């Protein structure tokens, strides 16, 4: 059964940035877009690059390996409309950022 799991503190990810969080054996990329948190799979579908280490511009993250771009709100690739990474529901409880896994 799915449950919300803490992945980070609200102060761990500053606005306009992302981090990689390892939770329950999954690698999650967590982003802060103007104070709202979004989570997607950390692995780029192109060649497996770490999306949480990519550059965030607005709600778009660029994979640091080959430049593929993803919308962090939806997980959809801007390079290939048929490609996407999983996006996760996120909620903030106090100082904790939690993801539904």
N, C-alpha and C positions, 0 to 999 in steps of 0.2 A: 504494500500500500504506500502511495506517495505521501511524503511529509516534508514540511519546510525544515531545512537544515541551515545552520549558521555557516556562512562562507567567509565573512569578514566583518569588521567593525565599520561604522559609517565614516570614521576618520582615516581608515586604511586606504581609501581611494579618493583622491582629490578630484574636484570638478575638471572635466576634460581629459581624464586619464583612465587607464584600465590596469587590472592586475590579473594574475593567474592564481586560481585557488584549486587545490586538490581536495576533493570532498567525496567520501565513500567510493574511492577508486575512480572517480571521474575528474577530468581536467576541465575546469570552468573558467571562461573569461568573463570578468565582471567589470563593468564600465559605469562611470559617473558622468551623466550628461546633464549639466546644469542642475545638479542636486537630485536627479532621479537616477536610480540604479537599474541596469539592464544586464542580463546574463545570457551568454550563448556558449556553445561548445567551443573549446579552445583550439580545436584542430581545423585548419583550413582544408576545404575539400579538394583544392587544387594539388598541393604537394605536402600537406600535413604541417604547415607552418603554425607557430604559436600566436594566435590572434590576440591574446591578452597582452602580448608584448608589442603589438602594432601601434601605429600612430592613430589617435582618435581626432577626427575633425567633425564637429557637430555630432550627428548620430551615425557616422560612418567610420569604421575602422579599416585600416589598410594593413594587410598581412606583411610582416617584415621580410619575408622570404622572396616573394615574387610579385607583390603589389596588388593582389586580388583585394577587392573592397567588399565589405559587408555592412548592411544596416544592422546596428546592434539592437534595435527594437524588435526586428522581425527575423533576423538571421539570414535574410535573402542576400544573395550575391548580386552586386551591381555589374560584374563582368559577364556573368552567365545567368540569365533570369531563371533557368531551370535548376540551378544549384543553390543549396542553402545549407546552413548548419542549424542544429537544434537551438531554439530559444527557450528560456526557462522563465516561469513566473517568479517574480521577486517581490518580497515585502520587507519593510523595515519595522523592527520592533525595538523601540528605545534606541540603543546604540548598535544594534545588531542588524546586519543585512543577511536575509535568509532567502534561499532558493528552494523551489519545490522540486524534489527529486523522488 
